[in-house]
Amino acid sequence: METEVHCLKKDMLFINYESPDGQKNHNHLWNGGNGWGTIKLYDKKGDELALVDEVEATHIGCEYGEYGE
């Protein structure tokens, strides 16, 4: 399987996330459902790969951030 996904930061939301126990471990967290990309499924035949299917994916959930102590 080969997956290629893209998310534009300008379309994502800046999230101030606090965990249920009151800790704030994520800093500069960006989140959104604006991702898009392709998923390619392959079958291995000997040493070669044969493309079985290629799927276009949209509205993919994306998240980027820094985990602090």
C-alpha positions in Angstrom: 0.0 0.0 0.0 1.2 3.5 -0.8 -0.5 6.5 0.7 0.0 10.1 -0.2 -2.0 12.7 1.7 -1.8 16.5 1.7 -3.2 19.1 4.1 -2.9 22.8 3.8 -2.1 24.5 7.1 -4.0 27.6 6.0 -7.2 25.5 6.0 -6.6 23.9 9.4 -7.7 25.2 12.9 -5.3 26.0 15.7 -6.4 23.9 18.7 -5.7 24.6 22.4 -6.1 21.0 23.6 -6.2 20.1 27.2 -6.4 16.4 28.2 -9.2 15.2 30.5 -6.8 15.0 33.4 -6.1 18.7 33.1 -2.6 18.5 31.5 -1.7 20.4 28.4 0.9 18.2 26.6 0.3 19.4 23.0 1.6 22.8 21.9 1.0 24.4 18.5 -1.6 21.8 17.6 -3.2 22.2 14.2 -6.3 20.1 13.2 -8.6 19.7 10.3 -10.6 17.5 8.0 -9.4 19.1 4.8 -6.9 16.5 3.7 -6.9 14.9 0.2 -4.8 12.3 -1.5 -4.5 8.9 -3.1 -4.2 5.3 -1.8 -2.6 2.8 -4.1 -2.9 -0.9 -3.4 -0.3 -3.3 -4.9 0.0 -7.1 -5.2 3.5 -8.5 -5.0 4.2 -11.0 -7.8 7.7 -12.3 -7.4 10.1 -9.3 -7.2 7.6 -7.0 -8.9 4.6 -5.0 -7.7 1.4 -4.9 -9.7 -1.1 -2.0 -9.1 -4.4 -3.5 -8.0 -6.4 -0.3 -7.3 -6.0 3.4 -6.9 -8.4 5.2 -4.6 -9.0 9.0 -4.4 -9.5 10.1 -0.8 -11.0 13.4 0.4 -12.0 14.9 3.7 -9.1 13.2 5.5 -8.5 14.1 9.1 -5.1 15.8 9.6 -3.3 16.7 12.8 0.1 18.3 13.3 1.7 19.5 16.5 4.4 19.4 19.1 4.2 17.2 22.1 5.7 18.8 25.2 6.4 17.6 28.7 
